[in-house]
Amino acid sequence: MFNLTPMVKNILIINIGVFLIGSFLNFNLSHLFGVHYIFSDGFFIFQYVTYMWLHASFMHLFGNMFAVLIFGPMLERVWGAKKFLLFYLITGIGAGLLYGVADTVEKGRFSTDTEQFVDHPNPEEFYIYIHNYADGYDMVKLGDFADTYYDNPDNLSFASQAVSIVNQIYNEMSNIPMVGASGAVFGILMAFGMLFPNTELMLLFPPIPIKAKYLVFFYGAYELYSEINRTGGDNVAHLAHLSGMLIAFILLKYWARNGRDFY
């Protein structure tokens, strides 16, 4: 059904193999090999390479590898196996690095707010902190405690409990790793749209044809919108997706400017 090219086949095998190894061993590889916040105790520089071979779930793996399977072979036939692998690695690693920079800025503010509260706990700041950073937690339970703390602002026991809650939220939220090949996959999507802009693709939902250039535009617009309007519980690294597309665009323009005749 699918005319697999050698490097696409290898990428599929590695990603599926790593996922199966983690599943069979019942070992969460993302704690060691996923990209962590740069100031986290779990951060290692090699994670910017290893994160893109890990996936959080079967559906996460399936979605990414299906995209590689659909769009990757045509790019590999144009570029050859080595250049396709180079492109895949550059977009994947680059997306991880750009995400890491943005994550460091965001979590730097998170770290500062945590330190300030721990040094000077008070009910008003506790309300603000849980509103800003406690997405995914039991907000009813936290809200009830916040109300009780507000009614008893001088109670040292409540202040100590509030500090403990804030430290727990910070330690858990700042150590969530980012995994997945999505940065490289969105790079592949961008490259496909640039090299084959008028190729018609059939969507699954809804089942209508669409030109590759429009598909890339809609994907990019959706990811940008989702990143700007991020809601609680959204754990998708939209910025990594956008970073993969940006790096792919820059890389293809660079290759074209340096005399490559495939573009």
JOVEN-V932856 format. One record per backbone hydrogen bond with DSSP energy under -0.5 kcal/mol. NH is the residue of the N-H (numbers start at 1). CO is the residue of the C=O. E is the energy in kcal/mol with one decimal. If there is no record, write none. Layout:
BEGIN
nh=[NH;NH]
co=[CO;CO]
e=[E;E]
END
This chain:
BEGIN
nh=[4;9;10;11;12;13;14;15;16;17;18;19;20;21;22;23;24;25;26;27;29;31;32;33;34;35;37;40;43;47;48;49;50;51;52;53;54;61;62;63;64;65;66;67;68;69;70;71;72;72;75;76;77;78;79;80;84;85;86;87;88;89;90;91;92;93;94;95;96;97;98;99;100;101;102;103;104;105;106;107;108;109;110;111;112;113;114;115;116;117;118;119;120;126;127;128;129;130;131;132;133;134;137;139;142;143;144;145;146;147;148;149;150;151;152;152;153;155;156;159;160;161;162;163;164;165;166;167;168;169;170;171;172;173;174;175;176;177;178;179;180;185;186;187;188;189;190;191;192;193;194;195;196;199;201;203;203;208;210;212;213;214;215;216;217;218;219;220;221;222;223;224;225;226;227;228;229;230;234;235;238;240;241;242;243;244;245;246;247;248;249;250;251;252;253;254;255;256;257;258;259;260]
co=[2;5;6;7;8;9;10;11;12;13;14;15;16;17;18;19;20;21;22;22;27;28;29;29;30;178;174;37;40;44;45;46;46;47;49;50;51;57;58;59;60;61;62;63;64;65;66;67;67;68;71;72;73;74;75;76;80;81;82;83;84;85;86;87;88;89;90;91;92;93;94;95;96;97;98;99;100;101;102;103;104;105;106;107;108;109;110;111;112;113;114;115;116;122;123;124;125;126;127;128;129;130;134;137;138;139;140;141;142;143;144;145;146;147;148;149;150;152;154;155;156;157;158;159;160;161;162;163;164;165;166;167;168;169;170;172;173;175;35;177;51;181;182;183;184;185;186;187;188;189;190;191;192;196;210;201;208;206;201;199;197;211;211;212;213;214;215;216;217;218;219;220;221;222;223;224;225;227;231;233;236;237;237;238;239;240;241;242;243;244;245;246;247;248;249;250;251;252;253;254;256;255]
e=[-1.4;-2.4;-2.1;-2.5;-2.4;-2.4;-2.6;-2.3;-2.6;-2.8;-2.7;-1.9;-2.4;-2.5;-2.2;-2.0;-3.0;-2.3;-0.5;-1.9;-1.3;-1.1;-1.0;-2.9;-1.8;-2.3;-0.7;-2.6;-1.5;-1.7;-1.5;-1.8;-2.1;-2.2;-0.5;-1.8;-1.5;-2.2;-3.2;-2.6;-1.8;-2.8;-2.4;-1.5;-2.0;-2.5;-2.0;-2.7;-0.5;-2.0;-1.0;-2.5;-2.2;-1.4;-2.7;-2.9;-2.0;-2.4;-2.4;-2.7;-2.6;-2.6;-2.7;-2.5;-2.0;-3.1;-2.5;-2.1;-1.8;-2.3;-2.6;-2.3;-2.3;-2.1;-2.2;-3.0;-2.2;-2.0;-2.5;-3.1;-1.6;-1.4;-1.5;-2.8;-2.2;-2.5;-1.9;-2.6;-2.5;-2.0;-2.7;-2.1;-1.9;-1.8;-2.1;-1.9;-2.6;-2.5;-1.8;-2.0;-2.6;-1.6;-2.2;-1.5;-2.4;-2.6;-2.3;-2.1;-2.7;-2.3;-2.1;-2.9;-2.4;-1.8;-0.8;-0.7;-0.6;-1.7;-0.7;-1.9;-2.4;-2.1;-2.6;-2.2;-2.0;-2.4;-2.5;-2.5;-2.1;-2.6;-2.5;-2.7;-2.3;-2.8;-2.4;-0.8;-0.8;-0.7;-2.3;-0.5;-2.4;-2.6;-3.0;-1.3;-2.3;-2.3;-2.2;-2.5;-2.6;-2.2;-1.8;-2.7;-2.6;-1.5;-3.1;-0.7;-2.6;-2.3;-2.6;-2.1;-2.3;-0.7;-2.0;-2.5;-1.7;-2.6;-2.4;-2.7;-2.7;-2.4;-2.5;-2.3;-2.5;-2.7;-2.1;-2.3;-2.5;-1.0;-1.9;-1.0;-2.0;-0.6;-1.5;-2.5;-2.3;-2.2;-1.9;-2.4;-2.7;-2.0;-2.2;-2.4;-2.8;-2.5;-2.0;-2.3;-2.6;-2.3;-2.2;-1.3;-1.3;-1.9]
END
